[in-house]
Amino acid sequence: MHDPQRPARRSSWHRRAGRPVRVWTAALLAVVLLHRWVPEARWLLVHLTTLGLVTNSVLVWSQHFTESLLHHRLPGTARSRQLARLGVLNAGIVLLVAGAPTGWWWASLAGATAVGAAVAWHGASLLAQLRAALPSRFAVAVRYYAAAALLLPVGAVLGAVLAAGLPDRVHARVLLAHEAVNVLGFVGLTVAGTLLTLWPTVLRTRMREEAVRVATRALGALAGGVVLTGTGALLGSEALALAGLAGYGLGLGAVLVVMVRTARARPPVDHAGLCLAAGTAWWAATVVALAVLLVRGGFDAAALGRLTVPLVAGFLVQVLLGAMSYLLPVTMGGGPAVVRAAHRALGRGAAFRVVVVNLCVLLFALPPGTLPSWVRVSVSALGAAVLFASVPLTVAAARISVAGRRAARAAAGGPAAAADGPGGTSAAAAAHRPAAGGAGTAVAAPPEGPPGAAGPDRPARGALAGVLAVVLAVAAGIAADPAAAGLGAPAADGAGTAPTGETTVVRVAAREGMRFDPAVVEVPAGDELVIELVNEDPTGVHDLVLDSGAGSGRLAPGQSATVEAGVVGASLAGWCSVVGHRSAGMTLEVVALDADGRPVAGGTAGTGAGGPAGAPDPAAAADLAAAPGPEHTTRSPVLEPVTGPVEDGRRVHRVRLEVEELDQELAPGVRVRSWTYGGRYMGPTLHGEVGDVFEVELHNGGTTGHSVDFHAGVVAPDGPMRTVPPGESLTYRFEAVRSGTWLYHCATAPMSSHVAAGMFGAVVVDPPGLPPVDREYLLVHSEAYLAAGDEPGTAVVSPERVRAGTPSLTVFNGHATQYLHEPLRARVGERVRIRLLAAGPSGGLSFHVVGGQFDTVHKEGAYLLRPGGPEQGGAQALDLAPAQGGFVELTFAEPGTYPFLDHDLAAAERGARGLIRVEG
């Protein structure tokens, strides 16, 4: 039976703890293959690597090294706690991965909390082991691990803050602090502590005499540098952040000096050594690059984004692969011969793989615009393929180890020898155990020469093959688009201008007020144009689309993207494609200049104002007598009674408005890409009385900024009516101080497009003493202005039609024919009250019931007509301007079907009509 106090087999522990890494590797591969169709793919690629692969590996291997270095193996009962920590960590990663594409900030916050808690728990456990163990010469490495683990919770909090959405000026500073703490701190300190003993172990040489002393001194410089850099970034102090990077650089430089001196005795030749060497080189290079960026541009999110590939693929992934290439065969065990065979399997093509990966990272680290877009595609595909080649090689190594352990068991006559190699020495224990002796001793390693170095010329041939592979990838990218590389025929736009081979890089900001800054970009004809787009609007989502087809994709506040426009031979037009932004003037003009500095004729610049209002109308062929489609649910026109809890003597109405972007049917066969409050074109109706309190939570689940303006509230608009970025929420609280039928709508510019897209609704506030009626209905009148969408059968809002005043449909309660086929109901002699609201965005209403007369008319807070004798007269219509409300009352003297309509008859013919069926 298993004794819980007996140390568990390390090979078993590592297999169980390594399962999340395998799962996240599969997820990472899926995102790499499907990234064009995955929301927030860039964010996912980075964080699946840093959280899924790197953080899981750090927790597993820092525990393994701690036990080996301190000669303090934990009992089997401790493994369940370690697995629980990994469970909490991976639950947090799942929440973070779910939160980014969906905009669920609560998930990002909960995930960051779980990740931070798991790693802090790990750090506290390492410190406890350090206190319980006997003094060890290598205890400093464990202090590195503990310090790193205690930094990550801070970085996790900063990541959650970033997910909440920040103004650009703040976003860049928090991003720098986040990367400094997580990458330079958590990962950097872990790597530095591990390299103290792993580097000479991998090289199979003796540790330098000064290694422990240098590592002890460097810990303070590295940790202090991280704290100073992060603090300076958060405070907006470039000087303090640079001082932190300088201190960090001194500590890192000391570590690298020891590594170089160690490598002189035996240079790296296998996959593990080459990867560790290349990874630490990128580590140092990115620290220097970060300092240069701060000196040249201050806190710039776009510039920081350009370091992502060197940090993730150059530093993090290569260090992880290098460590795993050495450690996995050793911990899987099976004896020295089996370990060497597994090493050879993992190290196949080492020089080729390392050269390809690092050349690809180097190409991506070049300034924007240096690589044509197809070259970037081909190079990234090659680099990703080579990196993921480690997966099948790991599987091959595992099979060798399994076969070796089975053979060892068979030879030993039982399972007892499974974990041990010849001579009773545990292969797992030898993975990272310092040899006995004084300063300068070597670290134990499997005997015989470095795996994979069968001949002195193989690494050279592999490196040459790697260079040729990258050259072929670059050539393939150039062949796919010669003009973008400045080769081949003149520019494809027909301007007759030969490519110059030069690149013009410009920075364009999307700013508040729906404008690009600058709005005009000049570029020499024949140059390749690269636009670095940054969204500096603190609340709005924007993009940039060029009429050549290039685009940025949607950018949340603070985000940035690079738009590669290709070779420019004539002028181009650009615009923001978010509904209404182009028509509001958010356009960009790219002007191509000839050799004399004059604009090149024949371009399309200046056409960005939008398509003509007279373009074909998607609703023109709709049958406005037909029944709604099967997916449409008729909105009940019944005004429900006032309900809600009473608190402190006042009724409180709590409502959540969830912004969603959905296709909605507005007429038979006409589906519109709608922006909705609560999932329907036209939001829910709120009903209360004077003195009631309304508390409305607005959550923006859309892809662009939205807001809400309640005409029923008397509040300063600055806070509650502000635009809410995607993923964020606000609470709007007001007291109904006056009765009326009030409009609420999105107040984000351009308001006309947001209202036309469905973001409106009614708040009905009853006055004290309102006489009861037999039936009460609510009809909200609105117009839709449509253009053809990208998908067949789907329409979108046309800001051009809004400006021209040419509605496609005019409807009641969000659909053109619903009340023709499901009429309002009444009985002879019943008093019927019909509440009316003109939501616009531009047109008013003249409400009329055919065959009926109104004896009560209430408009905008006042009675225009009350019931009286025959001599008083009646009303035939209630006229309402946009955003006005009121009600009418009438009774029906005989049964029948009574049409109601907007007596602007053109509006009625566009759908503003319905029926009232009266029974005897």
Secondary structure, DSSP 8 states (H G I E B T S, - for coil): ---TTS---HHHHHHHHTHHHHHHHHHHHHHHHHGGGSTTHHHHHHHIIIIIIIIHHHHHHHHHHHHHHHT----THHHHHHHHHHHHHHHHHHHHHHHHHHT-HHHHHHHHHHHHHHHHHHHHHHHHHHHHS---TTHHHHHHHHHHHHHHHHHHHHHHHHHT---HHHHHHHHHHHHIIIIIIIIHHHHHHHHHHHHHHHHTSB--TTHHHHHHHHHHHHHHHHHHHHHHHHHT-HHHHHHHHHHHHHHHHHHHHHHHHHHHHS---SHHHHHHHHHHHHHHHHHHHHHHHHHHHSS-HHHHHTTHHIIIIIIIIHHHHHHHHHHHHHHH-S-HHHHHHHHHHHTTTHHHHHHHHHHHHHHHTS-TTSS-HHHHHHHHHHHHHHHHTHHHHHHHHHHHHHHHHHHHHHHHTSGGGTTB-GGG-BTTGGGG-B-SSSTT-BB---SSS-TT-SSTTHHHHHHHHHHHHHHHHHHHHHHH-GGGGT-SSS-TTSS-----S-EEEEEEEEETTTEEESSEEEEETT-EEEEEEEE--SS--B--EETTS-B---B-TT-EEEEEEEE-SS-EEEE--STTTTTTT-EEEEEEE-TTS-B-TT--TT-TT---TTS--TTTT--TTS---TT------B-------EETTEEEEEEEEEEEEEEEEEETTEEEEEEEESSSSS---EEEETT-EEEEEEEE-SSS-B--EETT----TTTTTS-B-TT-EEEEEEE--S-EEEEEE--SSSHHHHHHTT-EEEEEEE-TT----SEEEEEEEEEE-EEE-SSTTEEEE-HHHHHHT--SEEEETTBSSHHHHS-EEEETT-EEEEEEEEEESS--EEEEETT--BSEEEETTEEEE----GGG--BS-EEE-TT-EEEEEEE-SS-EEEEEEESSHHHHHTT-EEEEEEE-
